[in-house]
Amino acid sequence: AVNIRNQQTQEEESFYVETAAANMTFPLAARNILCAEVFVSELGQLSRRQMRQMMEQQPQDVRVEYDFLGEITAFYVRWTEVDTFDRSRPGDRHYMIDRVQNQLVFGDGVHVRIPQAGQEAAILVRAVSCDGTRGNVPAGAIDRFFGNVLYAQAVHNPVATYTGSDLEDMESARRRVMDAWAYST
């Protein structure tokens, strides 16, 4: 027996910033977002020494592109998702995801950093999402592996999968609140 996950990693999306502003939002193509990996361009904001230090100390948190002469042409830093900007400080690399509107949200640029304008893509996002209730399938519907699996010749699900759910939309939330209010009065 193996675990099956109702999730897929979306293709990377690139966003450009013409003018940096407070409270920028960017629409994400993914729905039912579970998590995201967000890299923000900091080329021109960090010294060569700072970039070298980040590459040595936190290689998993930077993405670097070079030209044919070995010069850095793009320098992206991984930012961290938070639930709220209330505890963020001016130098923090934080973002939020509005999962109802499927948007990437940045702060005010005073109490937390924001992406800056530039020639290259300012933000790179790779979201992980799920199919929600569409991922619930009847018994026998799963008949192949994703990728190579050693020592297994076949796969099938003898029972239905049933744990997928969709995020609640605004209309559904409004109805639920109104129903609860009507029931309590």
C-alpha distance (Angstrom), angle and dihedral (degrees) to the residues before:
residue distance angle dihedral
A1 . . .
V2 3.77 . .
N3 3.77 135.9 .
I4 3.77 117.1 -105.8
R5 3.78 119.1 -152.2
N6 3.76 123.2 -153.7
Q7 3.79 95.1 -146.0
Q8 3.76 140.8 104.2
T9 3.77 134.7 -171.0
Q10 3.79 111.4 -123.2
E11 3.78 124.6 -138.1
E12 3.77 113.0 -89.4
E13 3.80 115.5 -89.5
S14 3.81 123.1 -150.6
F15 3.79 124.1 -151.7
Y16 3.79 128.0 -167.9
V17 3.80 126.0 -152.2
E18 3.80 116.9 -148.9
T19 3.80 94.5 179.5
A20 3.80 123.9 9.2
A21 3.80 111.3 -126.0
A22 3.78 139.7 167.8
N23 3.80 118.6 -86.2
M24 3.81 97.4 11.0
T25 3.80 116.5 -177.1
F26 3.79 129.5 -165.2
P27 3.82 125.1 -163.8
L28 3.80 114.0 -122.4
A29 3.79 121.2 -147.9
A30 3.81 92.5 -142.6
R31 3.81 123.1 91.0
N32 3.81 126.3 -157.6
I33 3.81 89.3 26.5
L34 3.79 114.0 -158.5
C35 3.81 97.8 179.1
A36 3.78 141.0 -31.6
E37 3.76 139.9 -145.4
V38 3.81 109.5 -136.5
F39 3.80 124.4 -170.3
V40 3.81 119.7 -176.0
S41 3.80 125.4 -160.9
E42 3.79 112.7 -112.7
L43 3.80 97.4 169.1
G44 3.80 107.3 139.0
Q45 3.80 92.1 20.0
L46 3.79 96.6 76.0
S47 3.78 130.2 53.6
R48 3.80 120.3 -119.6
R49 3.79 88.0 -106.9
Q50 3.82 92.3 53.2
M51 3.81 91.2 48.3
R52 3.82 92.1 48.6
Q53 3.80 90.3 48.1
M54 3.82 92.0 51.0
M55 3.83 91.0 47.7
E56 3.83 90.2 52.8
Q57 3.81 99.2 40.9
Q58 3.82 102.0 33.1
P59 3.82 108.5 21.5
Q60 3.83 91.4 156.8
D61 3.82 90.2 58.7
V62 3.80 99.1 54.2
R63 3.78 136.1 62.9
V64 3.78 116.7 -162.3
E65 3.80 131.9 -171.2
Y66 3.81 123.9 -165.4
D67 3.78 135.2 -163.4
F68 3.83 123.0 -130.1
L69 3.83 90.3 -86.4
G70 3.80 92.2 55.9
E71 3.79 95.1 -106.5
I72 3.79 117.9 142.1
T73 3.81 110.0 -107.4
A74 3.82 98.4 170.7
F75 3.79 131.6 21.7
Y76 3.80 118.6 -175.4
V77 3.81 125.5 -176.3
R78 3.82 125.4 -158.8
W79 3.80 112.1 -116.4
T80 3.80 125.7 -157.1
E81 3.79 128.7 -117.8
V82 3.81 116.7 -126.3
D83 3.80 131.4 -178.1
T84 3.80 92.4 -132.2
F85 3.80 137.8 3.6
D86 3.83 90.9 -131.2
R87 3.82 93.2 104.6
S88 3.81 96.7 36.1
R89 3.79 120.2 115.9
P90 3.81 127.9 -149.6
G91 3.82 96.0 -93.2
D92 3.80 97.0 42.7
R93 3.80 119.3 120.4
H94 3.80 98.3 -140.7
Y95 3.79 137.2 149.4
M96 3.79 135.8 170.8
I97 3.80 131.6 -142.5
D98 3.78 118.4 -138.2
R99 3.80 97.8 -150.9
V100 3.80 93.8 -174.2
Q101 3.82 94.0 55.5
N102 3.86 93.9 28.6
Q103 3.79 92.3 -126.6
L104 3.77 136.6 143.3
V105 3.83 108.1 -132.5
F106 3.80 129.6 -161.1
G107 3.80 129.2 -168.0
D108 3.77 134.6 -113.2
G109 3.81 100.4 -78.1
V110 3.81 91.0 -121.6
H111 3.79 104.1 68.8
V112 3.81 94.3 26.4
R113 3.80 134.1 16.3
I114 3.79 123.3 -93.2
P115 3.82 131.4 -161.5
Q116 3.78 115.1 -90.3
A117 3.79 130.1 -134.8
G118 3.78 118.4 -100.2
Q119 3.78 145.7 143.4
E120 3.80 94.1 -94.3
A121 3.78 127.7 60.1
A122 3.80 107.1 -69.2
I123 3.81 96.4 -156.0
L124 3.81 133.7 30.7
V125 3.82 116.8 -166.9
R126 3.78 130.9 -174.5
A127 3.80 110.4 -177.6
V128 3.78 127.9 -163.4
S129 3.78 112.4 -147.9
C130 3.77 141.1 164.0
D131 3.77 135.7 -134.5
G132 3.79 91.5 -120.9
T133 3.80 112.2 -154.1
R134 3.83 90.2 -5.9
G135 3.81 85.9 71.0
N136 3.79 90.6 63.6
V137 3.78 104.7 97.5
P138 3.82 133.7 177.7
A139 3.79 124.1 -105.4
G140 3.81 111.5 -73.3
A141 3.81 95.3 21.9
I142 3.82 94.8 110.9
D143 3.79 108.7 75.1
R144 3.82 107.4 148.6
F145 3.79 141.8 47.7
F146 3.76 127.3 -117.3
G147 3.78 101.5 -128.7
N148 3.79 129.2 -14.7
V149 3.79 121.0 -36.3
L150 3.78 118.4 -171.0
Y151 3.80 121.9 -133.2
A152 3.81 95.0 7.2
Q153 3.78 122.4 110.7
A154 3.78 100.3 -179.9
V155 3.78 143.1 10.8
H156 3.78 133.0 -156.0
N157 3.77 138.5 155.2
P158 3.81 110.9 -126.0
V159 3.81 91.2 -168.7
A160 3.79 131.5 41.2
T161 3.79 120.2 -94.4
Y162 3.76 109.9 -123.5
T163 3.80 115.0 163.2
G164 3.81 100.5 90.6
S165 3.79 117.2 110.1
D166 3.78 135.7 172.9
L167 3.79 124.2 -120.7
E168 3.77 112.6 -103.6
D169 3.80 114.6 -101.5
M170 3.81 123.7 -141.2
E171 3.82 94.9 -102.1
S172 3.80 92.4 51.5
A173 3.82 91.2 48.1
R174 3.81 90.7 49.9
R175 3.82 91.6 51.1
R176 3.81 91.6 47.0
V177 3.82 92.1 51.4
M178 3.81 92.2 45.7
D179 3.82 91.2 48.9
A180 3.82 91.3 49.2
W181 3.81 90.6 48.2
A182 3.81 92.7 48.8
Y183 3.82 90.7 47.6
S184 3.84 92.9 50.6
T185 3.84 95.4 50.0
